[in-house]
Amino acid sequence: MLLERTVFGREAMNVIACEAAERIERPETYKQWQVRNMRAGFEQLPLDKEIMRIARNRVKSYHKDFVIDEDGHWLLQGWKGRIVYALSSWRPAY
């Protein structure tokens, strides 16, 4: 309930109740960020398999509704089937 109230509740309030300058977040998918970063001259780095293994094991022991997944070079963190955060590493392309 804490995650749903603090993360999803804040996002929902921002989208429903705020406009123009009051709106502090404009959600974009991680795929949109991938395109944006590549156009800006960055290349995405692969995920460390050991870090993925550790993250999955910790989440499994914490709560059944948390999810750790991988899509390409993105580490996806989810709650009850919805992706909440997508993490990746980038460096300038040479």
Stockholm file with secondary structure:
# STOCKHOLM 1.0

chainA/1-94         MLLERTVFGREAMNVIACEAAERIERPETYKQWQVRNMRAGFEQLPLDKEIMRIARNRVKSYHKDFVIDEDGHWLLQGWKGRIVYALSSWRPAY
#=GR chainA/1-94 SS CHHIIIIIHHHHHHHHHCCGGGCCCCCCCHHHHHHHHHHTTEEEECCCHHHHHHHHHHHHHHCTTEEEEEETTEEEEEETTEEEEEECEEEECC
#=GC SS_cons        CHHIIIIIHHHHHHHHHCCGGGCCCCCCCHHHHHHHHHHTTEEEECCCHHHHHHHHHHHHHHCTTEEEEEETTEEEEEETTEEEEEECEEEECC
//
